[in-house]
Amino acid sequence: MLEKWETPRVTIQEFEPNEYVAACWTVACKVGKGNYGGYGNQDRWHHWGGDAPFGGNCHDHTGSCSIAKNNQFNVSEDGVVSFYAENSSDQGSLNGGYTDFIDKNGNNVIDHGDIIFWYTLSGNSDRRWNHYGEVVNPTPNHPNRS
């Protein structure tokens, strides 16, 4: 038995995440042989007048870092970026660190189109490779993962 008639209506529910929504982006190193590219040229970084933000120049390299899936970064729930490892084809897993980024769209978040800087170290830490690359969203219609 129907107690009270209610008029049908449409309601809109706001998305309220109950867990952390992960950022999803990839980045491949663009240093390459001879350090050509937007931010490197013959061991000098144009953007900083010759010195990279991490205080060193870049040695040219054409390793596994030029393949985005080999570079692993973590972004914490509060947006702190850290570099996890590079899966190097000839040296195994290389540790390193995140250095800095250029925020191309001014939103204070690392996302598509930004330039990111990081470094890797040899297994016994006696060699350092400095890297930069453009952040790419691998699935433009789905920028976040949860």
Z-matrix of the N, CA and C atoms (Angstrom, degrees):
N
C 1 1.427
C 2 1.528 1 108.38
N 3 1.318 2 116.08 1 134.36
C 4 1.456 3 123.35 2 179.80
C 5 1.513 4 109.20 3 -82.82
N 6 1.355 5 114.92 4 122.41
C 7 1.459 6 118.49 5 -178.20
C 8 1.518 7 112.68 6 -87.21
N 9 1.344 8 116.03 7 -41.22
C 10 1.461 9 118.41 8 -176.91
C 11 1.529 10 109.19 9 -149.23
N 12 1.294 11 116.41 10 135.21
C 13 1.459 12 121.61 11 178.85
C 14 1.524 13 109.88 12 -82.86
N 15 1.372 14 116.65 13 132.06
C 16 1.463 15 121.66 14 173.90
C 17 1.519 16 107.98 15 -119.73
N 18 1.322 17 115.18 16 134.49
C 19 1.455 18 120.75 17 178.69
C 20 1.529 19 109.10 18 -69.81
N 21 1.323 20 118.73 19 131.47
C 22 1.469 21 120.35 20 178.01
C 23 1.529 22 110.38 21 -60.82
N 24 1.329 23 117.22 22 143.99
C 25 1.462 24 121.00 23 -179.98
C 26 1.528 25 109.64 24 -149.36
N 27 1.303 26 114.58 25 159.68
C 28 1.459 27 121.69 26 178.69
C 29 1.519 28 107.94 27 -102.99
N 30 1.319 29 116.71 28 133.84
C 31 1.463 30 120.60 29 175.31
C 32 1.521 31 108.21 30 -121.23
N 33 1.315 32 115.07 31 149.30
C 34 1.460 33 121.16 32 178.91
C 35 1.517 34 107.66 33 -112.59
N 36 1.318 35 114.65 34 127.33
C 37 1.450 36 119.55 35 179.94
C 38 1.526 37 108.99 36 -101.36
N 39 1.324 38 116.71 37 128.22
C 40 1.460 39 121.57 38 176.73
C 41 1.527 40 108.96 39 -76.09
N 42 1.330 41 116.06 40 141.54
C 43 1.459 42 119.67 41 175.70
C 44 1.518 43 109.22 42 -72.19
N 45 1.305 44 116.47 43 122.73
C 46 1.454 45 121.96 44 177.51
C 47 1.520 46 107.51 45 -127.79
N 48 1.321 47 117.41 46 100.24
C 49 1.459 48 118.85 47 -177.71
C 50 1.526 49 110.57 48 -66.30
N 51 1.307 50 115.42 49 137.17
C 52 1.458 51 119.06 50 176.80
C 53 1.521 52 111.03 51 -100.93
N 54 1.326 53 115.80 52 -0.39
C 55 1.447 54 120.99 53 176.24
C 56 1.523 55 108.71 54 -140.28
N 57 1.321 56 115.69 55 169.21
C 58 1.454 57 122.34 56 178.24
C 59 1.526 58 110.26 57 -61.74
N 60 1.320 59 117.15 58 133.67
C 61 1.461 60 122.69 59 174.58
C 62 1.524 61 106.94 60 -100.77
N 63 1.320 62 116.50 61 118.42
C 64 1.457 63 121.59 62 -172.50
C 65 1.521 64 112.04 63 -80.55
N 66 1.321 65 114.39 64 142.39
C 67 1.466 66 119.98 65 172.34
C 68 1.522 67 108.09 66 -73.77
N 69 1.296 68 116.91 67 148.62
C 70 1.459 69 120.10 68 179.19
C 71 1.522 70 109.01 69 -134.40
N 72 1.329 71 116.32 70 110.50
C 73 1.448 72 121.48 71 175.83
C 74 1.516 73 109.30 72 -153.37
N 75 1.314 74 115.63 73 163.24
C 76 1.456 75 121.23 74 177.26
C 77 1.525 76 108.30 75 -129.87
N 78 1.320 77 115.44 76 160.13
C 79 1.464 78 119.61 77 177.61
C 80 1.528 79 109.05 78 -150.38
N 81 1.327 80 115.51 79 132.23
C 82 1.458 81 122.54 80 176.92
C 83 1.524 82 108.26 81 -111.70
N 84 1.325 83 116.61 82 143.20
C 85 1.460 84 121.04 83 -179.49
C 86 1.526 85 110.27 84 -69.27
N 87 1.331 86 115.39 85 137.04
C 88 1.462 87 121.32 86 179.63
C 89 1.527 88 113.05 87 -112.01
N 90 1.339 89 118.14 88 9.58
C 91 1.466 90 119.29 89 -178.15
C 92 1.516 91 110.04 90 -61.49
N 93 1.314 92 117.39 91 -58.68
C 94 1.457 93 121.69 92 176.28
C 95 1.512 94 114.74 93 65.56
N 96 1.290 95 115.26 94 -178.49
C 97 1.459 96 121.17 95 -178.72
C 98 1.523 97 109.60 96 -72.62
N 99 1.301 98 116.99 97 128.46
C 100 1.454 99 122.14 98 179.45
C 101 1.516 100 113.68 99 85.06
N 102 1.331 101 117.06 100 -0.23
C 103 1.467 102 122.46 101 177.47
C 104 1.517 103 113.60 102 59.83
N 105 1.305 104 118.35 103 33.35
C 106 1.450 105 120.22 104 176.97
C 107 1.515 106 110.04 105 -83.66
N 108 1.302 107 116.29 106 153.15
C 109 1.451 108 121.38 107 -179.22
C 110 1.508 109 109.48 108 139.52
N 111 1.285 110 116.58 109 -176.13
C 112 1.454 111 121.38 110 -174.98
C 113 1.508 112 115.69 111 -63.71
N 114 1.336 113 117.98 112 -28.61
C 115 1.457 114 119.63 113 -174.99
C 116 1.522 115 113.40 114 -125.65
N 117 1.296 116 118.75 115 5.98
C 118 1.458 117 119.42 116 178.37
C 119 1.514 118 110.96 117 -141.61
N 120 1.321 119 117.09 118 142.70
C 121 1.457 120 121.02 119 177.56
C 122 1.522 121 108.11 120 -160.71
N 123 1.310 122 115.35 121 111.37
C 124 1.465 123 121.55 122 177.52
C 125 1.530 124 112.39 123 50.46
N 126 1.317 125 115.82 124 55.90
C 127 1.471 126 123.91 125 176.96
C 128 1.519 127 114.17 126 67.56
N 129 1.298 128 119.15 127 15.97
C 130 1.470 129 121.55 128 178.11
C 131 1.518 130 109.11 129 -126.29
N 132 1.306 131 116.59 130 146.92
C 133 1.459 132 121.62 131 179.31
C 134 1.520 133 108.10 132 -107.34
N 135 1.339 134 116.60 133 110.01
C 136 1.465 135 121.72 134 -176.93
C 137 1.529 136 112.81 135 -57.96
N 138 1.305 137 116.60 136 -44.07
C 139 1.468 138 120.86 137 -172.51
C 140 1.530 139 112.43 138 -59.13
N 141 1.328 140 117.71 139 -31.61
C 142 1.467 141 121.00 140 -177.91
C 143 1.525 142 111.96 141 -108.13
N 144 1.303 143 117.15 142 22.61
C 145 1.457 144 119.79 143 177.87
C 146 1.510 145 112.99 144 65.78
N 147 1.302 146 117.79 145 28.92
C 148 1.457 147 120.78 146 175.92
C 149 1.501 148 114.84 147 114.42
N 150 1.327 149 118.66 148 -27.05
C 151 1.459 150 119.97 149 -178.92
C 152 1.517 151 110.51 150 -114.74
N 153 1.302 152 115.19 151 133.45
C 154 1.459 153 120.67 152 178.15
C 155 1.527 154 109.33 153 -71.78
N 156 1.334 155 118.47 154 159.42
C 157 1.459 156 120.89 155 -176.82
C 158 1.518 157 113.07 156 -64.29
N 159 1.319 158 117.29 157 -16.89
C 160 1.458 159 120.53 158 -179.80
C 161 1.514 160 111.92 159 -95.72
N 162 1.314 161 118.16 160 10.74
C 163 1.454 162 122.09 161 171.27
C 164 1.514 163 115.42 162 82.44
N 165 1.301 164 118.70 163 12.01
C 166 1.454 165 119.31 164 179.79
C 167 1.502 166 111.14 165 -142.11
N 168 1.295 167 115.48 166 161.58
C 169 1.453 168 119.62 167 176.38
C 170 1.518 169 109.70 168 -89.71
N 171 1.292 170 116.12 169 168.58
C 172 1.452 171 121.61 170 -173.07
C 173 1.513 172 110.84 171 -104.82
N 174 1.318 173 116.14 172 129.58
C 175 1.460 174 120.17 173 173.57
C 176 1.519 175 107.96 174 -84.90
N 177 1.332 176 116.10 175 136.04
C 178 1.462 177 117.11 176 -178.29
C 179 1.521 178 109.93 177 -67.63
N 180 1.314 179 114.25 178 150.94
C 181 1.454 180 120.59 179 -179.42
C 182 1.521 181 109.01 180 -162.67
N 183 1.292 182 115.18 181 152.31
C 184 1.463 183 120.89 182 177.20
C 185 1.520 184 107.86 183 -134.29
N 186 1.306 185 116.58 184 58.11
C 187 1.459 186 121.04 185 -176.30
C 188 1.507 187 113.27 186 -96.76
N 189 1.314 188 114.14 187 -161.32
C 190 1.463 189 122.31 188 -178.68
C 191 1.517 190 112.67 189 -65.42
N 192 1.330 191 117.23 190 -15.56
C 193 1.464 192 120.97 191 -179.36
C 194 1.526 193 112.31 192 -63.57
N 195 1.331 194 117.04 193 -19.14
C 196 1.464 195 119.84 194 -179.54
C 197 1.532 196 112.59 195 -77.78
N 198 1.332 197 116.73 196 -1.41
C 199 1.467 198 122.66 197 175.11
C 200 1.524 199 107.30 198 -108.74
N 201 1.320 200 116.70 199 116.24
C 202 1.470 201 121.67 200 -171.14
C 203 1.519 202 113.56 201 -54.92
N 204 1.313 203 118.82 202 -40.07
C 205 1.469 204 120.36 203 -175.80
C 206 1.529 205 112.69 204 -65.03
N 207 1.338 206 118.02 205 -14.78
C 208 1.462 207 121.16 206 179.39
C 209 1.524 208 113.55 207 -84.00
N 210 1.319 209 118.14 208 -12.09
C 211 1.469 210 122.22 209 -178.62
C 212 1.523 211 108.99 210 -103.74
N 213 1.330 212 115.92 211 120.74
C 214 1.460 213 120.53 212 -174.65
C 215 1.525 214 110.62 213 -114.13
N 216 1.316 215 115.05 214 119.33
C 217 1.461 216 122.45 215 177.75
C 218 1.523 217 109.10 216 -116.37
N 219 1.313 218 115.83 217 154.43
C 220 1.462 219 122.04 218 172.53
C 221 1.515 220 108.20 219 -119.31
N 222 1.323 221 116.40 220 140.83
C 223 1.462 222 122.14 221 173.05
C 224 1.522 223 106.15 222 -122.58
N 225 1.332 224 116.43 223 117.19
C 226 1.462 225 120.20 224 -177.60
C 227 1.521 226 111.16 225 -73.29
N 228 1.308 227 115.43 226 171.45
C 229 1.460 228 121.81 227 -179.19
C 230 1.523 229 111.87 228 -58.16
N 231 1.337 230 117.21 229 -31.67
C 232 1.464 231 120.06 230 179.88
C 233 1.529 232 112.68 231 -95.34
N 234 1.345 233 117.19 232 14.53
C 235 1.456 234 121.46 233 172.52
C 236 1.513 235 116.49 234 88.07
N 237 1.330 236 118.42 235 6.46
C 238 1.462 237 121.46 236 179.55
C 239 1.532 238 109.14 237 -78.13
N 240 1.334 239 115.56 238 126.88
C 241 1.464 240 121.44 239 -177.42
C 242 1.518 241 109.76 240 -96.83
N 243 1.320 242 116.08 241 138.41
C 244 1.458 243 121.07 242 173.00
C 245 1.525 244 108.27 243 -139.22
N 246 1.317 245 115.08 244 149.64
C 247 1.462 246 120.34 245 177.01
C 248 1.514 247 107.42 246 -92.46
N 249 1.334 248 116.43 247 131.20
C 250 1.460 249 120.71 248 -178.08
C 251 1.526 250 111.01 249 -92.44
N 252 1.327 251 117.48 250 -58.35
C 253 1.463 252 120.39 251 -177.61
C 254 1.528 253 110.59 252 -171.78
N 255 1.330 254 114.35 253 159.87
C 256 1.466 255 121.28 254 167.85
C 257 1.517 256 107.27 255 -110.90
N 258 1.301 257 117.20 256 130.72
C 259 1.465 258 121.48 257 174.47
C 260 1.519 259 107.56 258 -86.54
N 261 1.325 260 115.66 259 94.06
C 262 1.458 261 121.89 260 -176.30
C 263 1.522 262 110.24 261 -83.67
N 264 1.320 263 116.28 262 135.95
C 265 1.465 264 120.29 263 -178.68
C 266 1.522 265 112.39 264 -68.99
N 267 1.324 266 118.08 265 -27.46
C 268 1.463 267 119.70 266 -177.47
C 269 1.526 268 114.52 267 -111.55
N 270 1.342 269 118.91 268 -12.35
C 271 1.462 270 120.33 269 -177.75
C 272 1.524 271 113.99 270 -125.20
N 273 1.307 272 117.69 271 6.06
C 274 1.460 273 119.87 272 -179.28
C 275 1.519 274 111.15 273 78.86
N 276 1.312 275 115.75 274 -148.37
C 277 1.464 276 121.24 275 -177.84
C 278 1.528 277 110.39 276 -84.53
N 279 1.341 278 116.55 277 122.59
C 280 1.464 279 121.63 278 179.86
C 281 1.523 280 109.84 279 -106.63
N 282 1.322 281 115.90 280 126.61
C 283 1.462 282 120.72 281 174.63
C 284 1.517 283 109.40 282 -80.28
N 285 1.299 284 115.93 283 168.01
C 286 1.457 285 120.80 284 179.16
C 287 1.502 286 110.67 285 179.65
N 288 1.321 287 116.52 286 -147.18
C 289 1.455 288 119.78 287 -179.03
C 290 1.519 289 112.49 288 -162.31
N 291 1.316 290 114.19 289 156.67
C 292 1.464 291 122.43 290 174.01
C 293 1.520 292 107.49 291 -81.29
N 294 1.341 293 117.42 292 142.49
C 295 1.454 294 121.16 293 -177.12
C 296 1.520 295 113.34 294 -113.79
N 297 1.325 296 117.46 295 -56.46
C 298 1.460 297 120.15 296 -172.11
C 299 1.525 298 108.55 297 -168.40
N 300 1.336 299 116.21 298 173.45
C 301 1.457 300 119.44 299 172.58
C 302 1.516 301 110.11 300 -149.73
N 303 1.321 302 115.65 301 157.75
C 304 1.457 303 122.72 302 174.43
C 305 1.520 304 106.54 303 -105.85
N 306 1.315 305 115.54 304 118.31
C 307 1.462 306 122.81 305 -175.95
C 308 1.524 307 109.36 306 -85.30
N 309 1.319 308 117.09 307 90.21
C 310 1.466 309 122.07 308 -174.23
C 311 1.527 310 113.71 309 -63.30
N 312 1.337 311 117.60 310 -34.99
C 313 1.467 312 119.17 311 -177.23
C 314 1.526 313 113.13 312 -102.65
N 315 1.331 314 117.76 313 3.00
C 316 1.461 315 121.70 314 173.46
C 317 1.512 316 116.17 315 68.72
N 318 1.337 317 118.75 316 24.80
C 319 1.462 318 119.69 317 -179.04
C 320 1.528 319 113.79 318 -99.33
N 321 1.330 320 117.55 319 5.69
C 322 1.468 321 123.76 320 178.33
C 323 1.518 322 113.70 321 61.95
N 324 1.319 323 116.92 322 25.19
C 325 1.461 324 123.00 323 177.79
C 326 1.523 325 107.59 324 -134.51
N 327 1.326 326 116.93 325 137.70
C 328 1.463 327 119.13 326 174.87
C 329 1.519 328 107.94 327 -74.26
N 330 1.330 329 115.18 328 117.73
C 331 1.458 330 120.48 329 179.53
C 332 1.523 331 109.77 330 -153.12
N 333 1.307 332 116.19 331 -175.04
C 334 1.464 333 123.53 332 -173.10
C 335 1.538 334 112.23 333 -47.19
N 336 1.336 335 115.12 334 128.71
C 337 1.456 336 121.55 335 176.54
C 338 1.515 337 115.09 336 94.20
N 339 1.337 338 117.83 337 -16.55
C 340 1.463 339 120.48 338 178.07
C 341 1.529 340 109.74 339 -72.03
N 342 1.325 341 116.35 340 159.67
C 343 1.461 342 122.18 341 176.40
C 344 1.523 343 107.17 342 -106.47
N 345 1.329 344 116.21 343 129.03
C 346 1.461 345 121.05 344 -178.09
C 347 1.530 346 109.38 345 -118.21
N 348 1.329 347 116.15 346 147.57
C 349 1.464 348 122.97 347 -178.62
C 350 1.523 349 109.30 348 -122.59
N 351 1.321 350 116.31 349 137.53
C 352 1.455 351 121.44 350 177.75
C 353 1.519 352 109.00 351 -153.11
N 354 1.320 353 117.17 352 173.65
C 355 1.461 354 121.33 353 178.66
C 356 1.522 355 109.60 354 -138.82
N 357 1.323 356 115.58 355 157.92
C 358 1.456 357 121.81 356 172.44
C 359 1.517 358 108.49 357 -127.64
N 360 1.327 359 114.96 358 156.04
C 361 1.458 360 122.36 359 -179.57
C 362 1.520 361 109.63 360 -121.55
N 363 1.334 362 115.95 361 147.37
C 364 1.459 363 119.54 362 174.85
C 365 1.529 364 108.86 363 -66.07
N 366 1.318 365 116.44 364 167.46
C 367 1.462 366 121.36 365 -176.96
C 368 1.514 367 114.25 366 -52.81
N 369 1.335 368 118.11 367 -38.48
C 370 1.468 369 120.32 368 178.50
C 371 1.532 370 111.72 369 -101.76
N 372 1.324 371 116.85 370 13.86
C 373 1.476 372 124.69 371 174.69
C 374 1.521 373 114.57 372 62.59
N 375 1.339 374 118.11 373 23.15
C 376 1.462 375 118.94 374 179.02
C 377 1.531 376 112.65 375 -92.61
N 378 1.331 377 117.36 376 -6.97
C 379 1.461 378 121.53 377 175.64
C 380 1.523 379 109.01 378 -131.09
N 381 1.335 380 115.26 379 145.03
C 382 1.463 381 121.11 380 179.89
C 383 1.519 382 108.62 381 -129.35
N 384 1.328 383 115.31 382 135.20
C 385 1.454 384 121.32 383 174.44
C 386 1.521 385 107.81 384 -116.34
N 387 1.314 386 116.53 385 125.67
C 388 1.462 387 121.47 386 177.24
C 389 1.523 388 108.52 387 -96.58
N 390 1.320 389 115.24 388 140.03
C 391 1.461 390 121.23 389 -173.66
C 392 1.522 391 111.16 390 -129.02
N 393 1.317 392 115.93 391 156.12
C 394 1.461 393 121.73 392 166.55
C 395 1.520 394 107.86 393 -147.31
N 396 1.305 395 115.93 394 155.24
C 397 1.453 396 120.09 395 177.33
C 398 1.514 397 110.77 396 -167.09
N 399 1.321 398 115.66 397 164.91
C 400 1.461 399 121.39 398 179.09
C 401 1.525 400 109.45 399 -91.50
N 402 1.321 401 115.70 400 130.76
C 403 1.460 402 121.95 401 179.58
C 404 1.527 403 109.11 402 -70.90
N 405 1.326 404 115.92 403 134.09
C 406 1.456 405 122.16 404 -178.68
C 407 1.528 406 108.96 405 -127.66
N 408 1.308 407 115.92 406 137.26
C 409 1.457 408 121.19 407 173.06
C 410 1.525 409 107.03 408 -87.11
N 411 1.341 410 118.86 409 114.53
C 412 1.465 411 119.89 410 -175.46
C 413 1.528 412 114.01 411 -67.34
N 414 1.326 413 117.14 412 -23.09
C 415 1.467 414 121.49 413 177.68
C 416 1.523 415 108.00 414 -132.61
N 417 1.327 416 118.46 415 90.01
C 418 1.467 417 122.47 416 -173.05
C 419 1.529 418 115.08 417 -53.65
N 420 1.321 419 118.03 418 -30.98
C 421 1.461 420 120.01 419 -179.09
C 422 1.525 421 113.35 420 -86.42
N 423 1.338 422 116.43 421 1.78
C 424 1.466 423 120.42 422 -178.35
C 425 1.531 424 109.08 423 -143.69
N 426 1.334 425 118.71 424 74.58
C 427 1.462 426 121.58 425 -171.71
C 428 1.524 427 115.36 426 -73.47
N 429 1.313 428 119.34 427 -19.58
C 430 1.466 429 121.55 428 -177.23
C 431 1.518 430 111.32 429 -120.32
N 432 1.302 431 114.60 430 155.16
C 433 1.466 432 122.17 431 174.89
C 434 1.522 433 107.06 432 -125.32
N 435 1.302 434 115.79 433 148.19
C 436 1.467 435 118.27 434 176.59
C 437 1.506 436 109.82 435 -131.49
